[in-house]
Amino acid sequence: MTERHPPLRSYGRTKARTLKPRQEALLETLLPRLAIPAGPIDLDALFKRPSPLAGEGREGGASADLADESAKTSSWAGGVALEIGFGGGEHLVAQAAAHPDMRFIGVEPFVNGVASCLRHIEESGVANVRLHQGDARDILPRLPDASLNLVYVLFPDPWPKARHHKRRLIQPGFIADLARVLAPGGEVRFATDWRDYAAWAIELFLKNAAFAWTAERAEDWRRPWPGHVATRYEKKRLGDCSPVYLRFSRVNLA
């Protein structure tokens, strides 16, 4: 029997400077309340919250139950988004605040970034974010089929040297996992400031029949999509080109 090895790590360090006391406290108190539990992910259970109509003096009964159920359904009408590698969390939390009808899952291996994101969550008061500190490839197999509507992969580690390309997050198997968890019509939004990585992503996504590149003109990848929030990394312009913004739509193959 062939031994299965975990995928190569697609990110570098997982911790940098010493955390401040407030950050340590948020990791101990807030993160456990937002963390994704082990096992298959039940999105309804993960984001379960009291109905906005509950506890307001209404009489019980079937009508009250229907009102509660209607409120729960309408509150998440915008779908589910996943951000892979959310950095300091500024983009993730800004999107969650701008779209309270959506559910957001953020994944980040860097503990300092998770601590920063928790601070943004606490200060903004958003209630529609859940977090996983670790590798996104541990989360994707646990999500239900066609459960996501939007996936952000913003400025992942480019691993620019050819001998390190095998460590890049964007790989055929990863794209196949995205195809499974994205609902038809859903979208992957990928951004990088490394020219070679942009070409790499386009080539690999277009090799998968489940995805179509939405660009029709150069301006479509030179400018960010509507509602984009620039990250701290993006503003530093550390790559070898201006940011490239790619959108890949999940095609309905039925």
Backbone torsions as a table, in degrees:
resi	resn	phi	psi	omega
1	MET	NA	129.9	-178.9
2	THR	-75.1	130.8	179.4
3	GLU	-76.5	133.5	179.2
4	ARG	-91.6	130.7	179.8
5	HIS	-105.8	146.4	176.4
6	PRO	-64.6	154.1	179.3
7	PRO	-64.1	152.4	177.1
8	LEU	-59.6	143.7	-178.9
9	ARG	-66.7	130.1	-176.4
10	SER	-97.2	8.6	-178.3
11	TYR	-135.9	164.5	-177.3
12	GLY	-91.2	-121.7	-176.0
13	ARG	-66.8	156.1	179.4
14	THR	-111.1	-5.1	176.5
15	LYS	-156.3	143.9	179.2
16	ALA	-120.3	-109.9	-176.2
17	ARG	-67.7	161.5	177.9
18	THR	-63.9	136.3	-179.2
19	LEU	-71.4	147.1	175.3
20	LYS	-76.3	158.3	-178.6
21	PRO	-54.3	-39.8	179.9
22	ARG	-64.8	-39.3	178.8
23	GLN	-65.5	-42.9	177.2
24	GLU	-59.4	-41.8	-178.9
25	ALA	-64.9	-40.2	179.8
26	LEU	-67.1	-36.9	176.8
27	LEU	-64.5	-32.5	-178.0
28	GLU	-83.8	-30.7	-173.2
29	THR	-107.9	-46.9	-174.6
30	LEU	-85.3	-41.0	-176.8
31	LEU	-58.3	-43.7	179.3
32	PRO	-58.6	-28.2	-179.8
33	ARG	-77.9	-21.7	-177.1
34	LEU	-108.0	-9.1	-173.2
35	ALA	-71.0	146.8	178.0
36	ILE	-81.0	124.4	-178.4
37	PRO	-71.7	167.7	178.6
38	ALA	-69.0	159.1	176.3
39	GLY	92.7	-178.6	178.1
40	PRO	-55.7	140.7	-175.8
41	ILE	-91.7	118.5	173.7
42	ASP	-98.4	104.8	-173.7
43	LEU	-63.9	-37.2	179.1
44	ASP	-64.6	-41.9	178.5
45	ALA	-69.7	-37.4	-178.3
46	LEU	-62.8	-37.3	-177.2
47	PHE	-106.1	16.5	-178.0
48	LYS	-59.6	135.3	178.9
49	ARG	-151.8	157.2	179.1
50	PRO	-62.1	145.1	176.4
51	SER	-62.5	144.1	176.4
52	PRO	-61.2	-19.8	-178.1
53	LEU	-90.2	-8.8	-174.8
54	ALA	-72.8	148.0	173.5
55	GLY	72.3	23.1	-178.4
56	GLU	-111.4	25.5	173.2
57	GLY	83.5	11.4	178.5
58	ARG	-75.5	151.0	175.6
59	GLU	-72.9	147.7	-179.6
60	GLY	-72.4	-179.8	178.2
61	GLY	121.8	-178.3	-175.3
62	ALA	-62.2	-40.1	-178.1
63	SER	-62.9	-38.8	178.7
64	ALA	-66.3	-40.9	179.1
65	ASP	-62.7	-41.8	179.0
66	LEU	-65.3	-38.2	178.1
67	ALA	-64.3	-41.8	178.2
68	ASP	-62.3	-46.2	-178.2
69	GLU	-63.7	-40.5	178.4
70	SER	-62.4	-40.7	-179.7
71	ALA	-64.8	-41.1	179.6
72	LYS	-63.9	-43.6	-177.8
73	THR	-65.1	-47.1	-176.6
74	SER	-68.2	-28.9	-176.7
75	SER	-68.1	-21.7	179.9
76	TRP	-115.3	32.7	-175.3
77	ALA	-68.6	-16.3	-176.3
78	GLY	-83.4	-7.1	177.1
79	GLY	96.7	-163.3	-174.6
80	VAL	-126.3	132.6	178.3
81	ALA	-120.5	145.7	177.6
82	LEU	-122.9	127.5	172.7
83	GLU	-111.1	121.4	-177.3
84	ILE	-99.8	116.3	-176.6
85	GLY	75.7	68.1	-173.3
86	PHE	-83.2	2.6	176.3
87	GLY	62.1	-122.1	178.7
88	GLY	-86.2	-2.3	175.1
89	GLY	87.2	1.6	-177.1
90	GLU	-65.3	-39.7	178.1
91	HIS	-69.3	-46.9	-178.1
92	LEU	-57.0	-50.0	-175.9
93	VAL	-71.9	-35.1	176.8
94	ALA	-63.7	-40.8	178.1
95	GLN	-66.8	-40.4	179.1
96	ALA	-63.3	-39.1	178.8
97	ALA	-69.0	-36.1	-178.9
98	ALA	-76.7	-20.9	-176.8
99	HIS	-130.6	71.8	-177.7
100	PRO	-66.5	-12.2	177.8
101	ASP	-87.3	0.5	178.9
102	MET	-109.1	156.0	173.2
103	ARG	-105.1	135.9	-176.2
104	PHE	-121.8	131.7	172.6
105	ILE	-113.6	128.0	177.8
106	GLY	-115.7	137.9	179.8
107	VAL	-126.4	130.7	-178.6
108	GLU	-156.1	127.0	179.5
109	PRO	-82.2	-20.5	-173.5
110	PHE	-80.5	113.1	-172.4
111	VAL	-62.8	-34.4	177.5
112	ASN	-65.4	-35.7	177.0
113	GLY	-67.4	-40.3	177.4
114	VAL	-62.2	-42.7	178.6
115	ALA	-62.0	-40.9	177.7
116	SER	-63.5	-42.3	179.3
117	CYS	-62.8	-41.2	178.3
118	LEU	-60.3	-37.0	177.4
119	ARG	-64.8	-42.9	177.8
120	HIS	-61.9	-41.0	179.5
121	ILE	-63.7	-46.4	-179.4
122	GLU	-61.8	-43.6	-176.6
123	GLU	-72.0	-33.6	-178.5
124	SER	-85.0	-26.4	-178.9
125	GLY	78.8	13.2	179.9
126	VAL	-65.4	143.2	-177.7
127	ALA	-116.4	6.0	-173.0
128	ASN	-112.9	32.7	178.7
129	VAL	-126.0	137.1	171.5
130	ARG	-128.7	150.8	-170.1
131	LEU	-127.3	151.6	170.2
132	HIS	-133.8	120.6	174.6
133	GLN	-90.0	108.1	-177.5
134	GLY	154.1	-155.2	-173.8
135	ASP	-91.4	131.9	178.8
136	ALA	-62.0	-26.6	-179.0
137	ARG	-72.2	-8.7	171.2
138	ASP	-85.5	-21.1	-176.2
139	ILE	-91.1	-42.5	-173.4
140	LEU	-55.9	-44.4	-179.4
141	PRO	-65.1	-17.2	-177.1
142	ARG	-93.8	-6.2	178.6
143	LEU	-85.1	146.8	177.1
144	PRO	-66.9	157.1	175.2
145	ASP	-57.9	142.5	173.3
146	ALA	50.6	37.6	-175.6
147	SER	-96.7	-12.2	-177.6
148	LEU	-109.0	151.4	176.2
149	ASN	-111.5	-19.5	-175.8
150	LEU	-154.0	136.1	176.0
151	VAL	-129.3	127.0	175.3
152	TYR	-104.0	130.2	169.4
153	VAL	-128.9	94.8	-170.9
154	LEU	-107.7	115.4	174.7
155	PHE	52.3	55.8	175.7
156	PRO	-68.6	164.4	178.2
157	ASP	-54.4	122.0	-173.6
158	PRO	-78.6	-17.7	-175.9
159	TRP	39.6	67.7	-169.5
160	PRO	-69.0	-25.7	-179.8
161	LYS	-73.0	138.1	-175.2
162	ALA	-56.1	-37.0	-178.1
163	ARG	-70.1	-12.8	179.7
164	HIS	-103.6	-0.6	-177.0
165	HIS	-57.5	-27.7	179.6
166	LYS	-65.9	-15.1	178.3
167	ARG	-88.8	-8.9	-179.5
168	ARG	-61.6	144.1	179.7
169	LEU	-63.6	-41.7	-177.6
170	ILE	-75.4	105.9	179.8
171	GLN	-139.2	160.6	-178.8
172	PRO	-54.5	-42.2	-179.6
173	GLY	-66.3	-37.9	178.1
174	PHE	-65.3	-42.1	179.0
175	ILE	-64.9	-37.7	176.6
176	ALA	-63.2	-38.6	176.6
177	ASP	-64.1	-40.4	177.5
178	LEU	-63.5	-39.5	179.5
179	ALA	-61.3	-36.4	-179.2
180	ARG	-69.9	-42.2	-172.7
181	VAL	-87.4	-14.4	179.1
182	LEU	-86.8	135.4	174.8
183	ALA	-74.9	150.3	175.9
184	PRO	-53.7	135.2	-175.6
185	GLY	89.6	-11.2	176.0
186	GLY	-69.6	174.8	-170.9
187	GLU	-144.1	141.6	168.7
188	VAL	-103.0	127.2	176.7
189	ARG	-112.8	114.0	-174.5
190	PHE	-118.7	132.0	178.4
191	ALA	-132.1	141.9	177.2
192	THR	-152.6	156.6	173.7
193	ASP	-116.0	27.2	173.4
194	TRP	-118.6	118.1	-174.2
195	ARG	-57.0	-44.7	-177.5
196	ASP	-65.3	-35.5	-179.4
197	TYR	-70.8	-35.0	176.0
198	ALA	-61.5	-45.9	178.6
199	ALA	-64.0	-39.2	178.3
200	TRP	-59.9	-47.2	-178.1
201	ALA	-64.4	-44.1	-179.7
202	ILE	-60.6	-46.8	-178.4
203	GLU	-60.1	-46.4	-175.6
204	LEU	-73.0	-39.2	178.1
205	PHE	-64.9	-39.7	-177.7
206	LEU	-74.6	-14.3	173.8
207	LYS	-77.4	-14.6	177.9
208	ASN	-99.0	118.4	-175.2
209	ALA	-63.6	-13.4	-178.9
210	ALA	-78.2	-8.1	-176.4
211	PHE	-124.4	146.8	173.9
212	ALA	-129.1	136.5	176.3
213	TRP	-78.8	127.7	-171.2
214	THR	-84.9	-10.1	-174.2
215	ALA	-66.5	138.9	176.0
216	GLU	-116.9	-18.7	-179.6
217	ARG	-150.6	162.7	-176.5
218	ALA	-57.0	-34.9	-178.5
219	GLU	-60.6	-25.7	-178.0
220	ASP	-67.3	-26.8	177.1
221	TRP	-106.7	-8.9	178.1
222	ARG	-84.9	-23.6	179.5
223	ARG	-113.4	144.4	178.2
224	PRO	-68.0	159.2	177.7
225	TRP	-68.2	160.3	-180.0
226	PRO	-57.2	138.1	177.5
227	GLY	83.6	5.1	-179.4
228	HIS	-64.9	141.0	175.9
229	VAL	-116.8	117.8	-177.1
230	ALA	-67.6	138.3	178.6
231	THR	-90.8	167.0	177.3
232	ARG	-61.5	-41.4	179.2
233	TYR	-62.7	-44.6	-178.4
234	GLU	-57.3	-41.0	-177.8
235	LYS	-68.4	-22.4	-178.7
236	LYS	-74.1	-22.7	179.5
237	ARG	52.3	61.4	-176.8
238	LEU	-91.4	-8.9	-176.5
239	GLY	-83.9	-164.6	-178.4
240	ASP	-105.5	10.6	177.4
241	CYS	-156.8	170.1	173.3
242	SER	-65.5	152.8	-179.2
243	PRO	-54.7	140.1	176.9
244	VAL	-114.1	129.7	-175.4
245	TYR	-115.6	111.8	-175.0
246	LEU	-113.3	138.3	178.2
247	ARG	-124.3	126.9	179.7
248	PHE	-120.8	122.5	-177.3
249	SER	-92.9	137.9	177.1
250	ARG	-77.9	116.1	-176.4
251	VAL	-83.2	142.2	174.4
252	ASN	-83.0	110.7	-175.7
253	LEU	-89.9	-2.8	-177.6
254	ALA	-68.7	NA	NA
